[in-house]
């Protein structure tokens, strides 16, 4: 997984930085300065390597997402939709 640091405009109009994955999904919350975003990337990638998270395709929409293991095969968006529909 690659992470990218991009500029971000907060609702207040202040500027900061956000971390996104290869699909453009924001990871974590926006940061006020670039150094905080870099530190977040380093910690996130280290924790991901230690936790065994793996990028897998969602069984519903086929979009890659960070799966926790064999029990976790549906991306957060599809899982939320299934929960809202009372399917899970």
Backbone as JSON, one array per atom type, in Angstrom:
{
  "sequence": "XXXXXXXXXXXXXXXXXXXXXXXXXXXXXXXXXXXXXXXXXXXXXXXXXXXXXXXXXXXXXXXXXXXXXXXXXXXXXXXXXXXXXXXX",
  "N": [[0.85, -1.18, 0.0], [0.52, 2.18, -0.82], [0.88, 5.42, 0.52], [-0.22, 8.78, 0.25], [0.45, 12.23, 0.59], [-1.58, 14.99, 0.65], [-2.71, 18.35, -0.02], [-5.18, 19.95, 2.02], [-8.27, 21.55, 2.59], [-9.77, 22.86, 5.33], [-13.14, 23.07, 6.76], [-13.25, 25.58, 7.94], [-11.73, 27.1, 6.32], [-9.04, 27.15, 6.7], [-5.85, 25.76, 5.81], [-4.4, 22.51, 5.41], [-3.15, 19.18, 5.66], [-3.89, 16.01, 4.16], [-3.92, 12.46, 4.34], [-3.93, 10.03, 1.9], [-4.88, 6.9, 0.34], [-3.91, 4.72, -2.42], [-6.28, 4.62, -3.82], [-7.44, 7.01, -3.39], [-8.83, 7.3, -1.05], [-9.33, 8.83, 2.06], [-7.18, 8.47, 4.8], [-7.35, 8.26, 8.18], [-7.57, 11.37, 10.04], [-7.54, 14.81, 8.82], [-4.45, 16.64, 8.94], [-2.76, 19.31, 10.64], [-0.21, 20.22, 9.92], [2.49, 19.47, 7.63], [4.56, 17.86, 8.69], [3.22, 16.44, 10.73], [1.54, 14.89, 9.16], [3.39, 13.3, 7.78], [4.55, 11.89, 9.92], [2.27, 10.51, 10.78], [1.87, 8.83, 8.53], [4.16, 7.19, 8.68], [3.79, 5.87, 11.17], [1.3, 4.65, 10.72], [1.84, 2.88, 8.55], [3.74, 1.22, 9.78], [2.22, 0.05, 11.86], [0.33, -1.26, 10.33], [1.88, -3.17, 9.01], [2.66, -4.68, 11.2], [0.23, -5.64, 12.12], [-0.8, -7.37, 10.28], [-2.6, -6.62, 8.33], [-4.07, -6.73, 5.12], [-4.34, -5.9, 1.71], [-7.29, -6.54, 0.06], [-9.79, -7.6, -2.33], [-13.13, -6.4, -2.11], [-15.89, -8.54, -1.42], [-18.3, -7.82, -2.44], [-18.26, -5.39, -4.07], [-15.8, -5.49, -5.28], [-13.8, -3.6, -4.9], [-10.56, -2.79, -3.8], [-9.57, -3.08, -0.37], [-8.37, -2.57, 3.02], [-8.07, -5.42, 4.63], [-8.71, -7.2, 7.65], [-8.4, -9.88, 7.93], [-9.35, -13.34, 7.22], [-11.99, -13.31, 8.08], [-12.92, -10.84, 7.38], [-14.14, -9.59, 4.7], [-15.64, -7.73, 3.38], [-15.82, -4.45, 2.2], [-15.69, -1.31, 4.06], [-17.67, 0.51, 3.1], [-19.57, -1.1, 1.68], [-20.28, -2.81, 3.79], [-21.48, -1.02, 5.52], [-23.69, -0.25, 4.0], [-25.02, -2.71, 3.85], [-25.59, -3.11, 6.56], [-27.33, -0.93, 7.0], [-29.44, -1.74, 5.43], [-30.36, -3.82, 6.84], [-29.31, -6.32, 6.43], [-27.18, -7.49, 7.65]],
  "CA": [[0.0, 0.0, 0.0], [1.2, 3.47, -0.84], [0.14, 6.55, 1.06], [0.13, 10.05, -0.38], [0.09, 13.42, 1.38], [-2.16, 16.01, -0.22], [-3.21, 19.52, 0.7], [-6.58, 19.83, 2.44], [-8.87, 22.79, 3.1], [-10.74, 22.61, 6.39], [-14.35, 23.87, 6.6], [-12.99, 26.96, 8.39], [-10.93, 27.79, 5.29], [-7.62, 26.9, 6.96], [-5.28, 24.69, 4.99], [-3.61, 21.5, 6.1], [-2.75, 18.04, 4.83], [-4.59, 14.76, 4.4], [-3.23, 11.27, 3.86], [-4.84, 9.2, 1.1], [-4.3, 5.68, -0.22], [-3.84, 4.72, -3.88], [-7.63, 4.8, -4.38], [-7.92, 8.35, -3.05], [-9.57, 7.27, 0.21], [-8.6, 9.48, 3.15], [-6.8, 7.61, 5.91], [-7.24, 9.09, 9.38], [-8.14, 12.72, 9.96], [-6.6, 15.78, 8.28], [-3.42, 17.12, 9.86], [-2.52, 20.74, 10.52], [1.07, 20.51, 9.28], [3.03, 18.36, 6.84], [5.32, 16.96, 9.56], [2.26, 15.55, 11.38], [1.07, 13.94, 8.15], [4.5, 12.36, 7.53], [4.63, 11.02, 11.09], [1.1, 9.63, 10.72], [2.14, 7.8, 7.51], [5.15, 6.25, 9.2], [3.16, 5.06, 12.22], [0.23, 3.84, 10.11], [2.43, 1.79, 7.79], [4.36, 0.3, 10.73], [1.15, -0.7, 12.52], [-0.29, -2.12, 9.33], [2.8, -4.3, 8.81], [2.64, -5.5, 12.42], [-1.1, -6.21, 12.37], [-1.15, -8.36, 9.27], [-3.61, -6.13, 7.4], [-3.71, -7.02, 3.74], [-5.27, -5.36, 0.73], [-8.07, -7.59, -0.58], [-10.98, -7.05, -2.98], [-14.42, -6.58, -1.44], [-16.68, -9.6, -2.06], [-19.5, -7.23, -3.04], [-17.99, -4.42, -5.14], [-14.47, -5.79, -5.82], [-12.87, -2.52, -4.61], [-9.57, -3.2, -2.8], [-9.61, -2.42, 0.93], [-7.47, -3.17, 3.99], [-8.79, -6.47, 5.35], [-8.09, -7.68, 8.89], [-8.19, -11.32, 7.85], [-10.33, -14.15, 6.5], [-13.34, -12.95, 8.52], [-13.2, -9.46, 6.96], [-14.06, -9.6, 3.25], [-16.51, -6.7, 2.81], [-15.27, -3.12, 2.46], [-16.53, -0.55, 4.99], [-18.83, 1.11, 2.43], [-20.57, -2.15, 1.45], [-20.74, -3.3, 5.09], [-22.4, -0.01, 6.04], [-24.94, -0.37, 3.22], [-25.69, -3.95, 4.27], [-26.13, -2.86, 7.9], [-28.47, -0.03, 6.84], [-30.54, -2.49, 4.81], [-30.73, -4.88, 7.76], [-28.85, -7.59, 5.89], [-26.14, -8.06, 8.54]],
  "C": [[0.89, 1.24, 0.0], [0.29, 4.52, -0.24], [0.65, 7.83, 0.43], [-0.34, 11.18, 0.51], [-0.37, 14.49, 0.4], [-2.62, 17.2, 0.61], [-4.71, 19.33, 0.96], [-7.05, 21.19, 2.94], [-9.95, 22.41, 4.1], [-11.98, 23.45, 6.17], [-14.17, 25.34, 7.01], [-12.23, 27.77, 7.36], [-9.44, 27.63, 5.52], [-7.14, 25.73, 6.11], [-4.46, 23.75, 5.84], [-3.28, 20.39, 5.12], [-3.6, 16.83, 5.18], [-3.75, 13.63, 3.79], [-4.25, 10.42, 3.12], [-4.1, 7.96, 0.6], [-4.3, 5.78, -1.75], [-5.19, 4.93, -4.55], [-8.21, 6.17, -4.08], [-8.74, 8.41, -1.78], [-8.73, 7.91, 1.32], [-8.4, 8.5, 4.29], [-6.61, 8.51, 7.13], [-7.89, 10.45, 9.17], [-7.1, 13.67, 9.38], [-5.65, 16.3, 9.36], [-3.15, 18.6, 9.59], [-1.21, 21.1, 9.83], [1.61, 19.26, 8.59], [3.8, 17.37, 7.7], [4.4, 15.98, 10.28], [1.75, 14.49, 10.41], [2.14, 12.89, 7.85], [4.61, 11.38, 8.69], [3.47, 10.04, 11.1], [1.33, 8.5, 9.71], [3.09, 6.74, 8.04], [4.54, 5.31, 10.24], [2.11, 4.13, 11.62], [0.81, 2.64, 9.37], [3.11, 0.76, 8.7], [3.31, -0.56, 11.4], [0.49, -1.69, 11.57], [0.59, -3.37, 9.1], [2.76, -5.25, 10.01], [1.3, -6.22, 12.61], [-1.5, -7.28, 11.37], [-2.27, -7.91, 8.34], [-3.13, -6.39, 5.98], [-4.77, -6.43, 2.83], [-5.95, -6.53, 0.01], [-9.25, -6.95, -1.29], [-12.24, -7.36, -2.17], [-15.22, -7.66, -2.18], [-17.93, -9.05, -2.76], [-19.18, -6.35, -4.25], [-16.63, -4.59, -5.81], [-13.45, -4.66, -5.61], [-11.87, -3.0, -3.57], [-9.74, -2.4, -1.51], [-8.67, -3.17, 1.87], [-8.24, -4.14, 4.87], [-8.0, -6.91, 6.57], [-7.82, -9.17, 8.86], [-9.33, -12.01, 7.14], [-11.77, -13.79, 6.86], [-13.8, -11.6, 7.98], [-13.04, -9.35, 5.44], [-14.94, -8.55, 2.57], [-15.95, -5.34, 3.18], [-16.21, -2.33, 3.39], [-17.78, 0.05, 4.35], [-19.94, 0.07, 2.21], [-21.12, -2.68, 2.76], [-21.76, -2.31, 5.68], [-23.75, -0.08, 5.31], [-25.72, -1.61, 3.63], [-26.31, -3.78, 5.65], [-27.39, -2.0, 7.81], [-29.69, -0.75, 6.28], [-31.02, -3.64, 5.69], [-30.3, -6.27, 7.3], [-27.81, -8.27, 6.78], [-26.6, -7.85, 9.96]]
}
